[in-house]
Amino acid sequence: MQRIVHGTCIDLSSEGKGVIKLQKDIVFVDGLFPGEEADIELLYQRAGVYFGKVKKLFKLSKDRIQPKCKICTSCGGCQYQQIDYKAQLVFKTNRVKNAIKRIGKVDAEVKPCIGAKNPYNYRNKIQVPFSKDRNGKVIYGFYKENSHIIMPVKECAIENKKAAPILWDIKLLLEKHKISTYNEDTGKGILRYVLIRTSLHFDELMVVLVTSTMNFPGQRNFIDELIKLHPEITTVVENVNSRHTNVILGEHEKVLYGKGYIQDKICDLTFNISASSFFQVNPEQVEVLYKTALNLLNDDKNQVVLDAYAGVGTIGLIASSKAKHVYSVELNKFASKNAVENAKRNNISNVTFACDDAGKYISSFDGELDVVIMDPPRKGSDEVFLDTLINKKVKNVIYVSCDPETLARDINYLSKYYKVTYIQPVDMFPMTCHVETVCLLTKVKNN
Ligand code: SAH
């Protein structure tokens, strides 16, 4: 096969890459959109598919816009920033439609994706690696897609705007106080990452310094100066990660300033968020997502609900006002502990929490469940969990999914016994190819 090919983009892959069909081969191309025609340089082949990059564009999509961020084509975070937001929503709706039809093999209406009011600067959690460039200057930014090369970024178009000036001053203070940055190859140096968490409803902001060792020299002056420059910072936490790993956070933590957590609200409940807590990253859209899901609960206050894959308990706690009792199950022990605290924080007493595998938990659950709300990670649910839904004759299942393809696979698995009566995509991650979907499955047949 020649290295340069010519073709027209006919579709988008689930990773948001343009799809070109040649006579025998399929090519996935970054930053190429349906209807566009281009010369493509083939880069490599994986699992029978070629991956290529645009060499020359001949025909542009009418939905192309000037992206806000210069590196959006190489950082891998924002596959759709070059496309008008309305068209992004159409792409997302189509991704869900295709998955439901092709993988789910069911005939069900997919409603148009609900967009975000503010598609830029929505992210409340910002994490960036720090390093040095060849001239010894401190740099921070994002890793180039599939690499550990840092591309310096001063402002990211989807992050909360409060983060950029703080990150810039951290860079200047590191240089001033001669605090080293971590070198992944040698394992030497101090600062590895900075994580910033912002709050939508409270004037609170957390800075987490991820370091290779506890109590680095110059720490006190560094933090005093940072807080003087940015009084909006309400807490600073040091997280120590001494391992040679891609995982950002380590296990040890020390509060250097303030109370060690921030608070935020979703649907009138307040949640404490610590450095390592899981919390949805789009705080405005999460309300839209949860309301879409919880509108599917009826008003029967006698119902017993299971919130599976519960994270820090948010969905179940919000659902508790519409239920007699909510059972909440989550595998991660930190998130599960946070969930218990969140119930106390909001004076909610009709929710029981378990830290367990969702499939194991539901299959040994003694008693009836009227509704199961499930929000699994990208890989979807498993057969133990889905078989138990069928065997327990659960009437209504509200499936919240962050991956249309695994959602469709699970729907297909259930389709003999459950009818899909509602499918609503919700855009939690504007500018990216990701999409959440809320689905209602209603029992139509017993096994
Ligand atoms: N419902 C929550 C979290 C969704 S993310 C929210 O809206 O915020 C999916 C969650 O599933 C994560 O918290 C993850 O830790 C958890 N999880 C992953 N595998 C699991 C399993 N086998 N059993 C239970 N929980 C699991």
Residues whose N, C-alpha, C, O or C-beta is under 5 A from the ligand:
A	BS01	SAH	Q280 Y309 A310 G311 T314 V329 E330 L331 N332 D356 D357 A358 D375 P376 P377
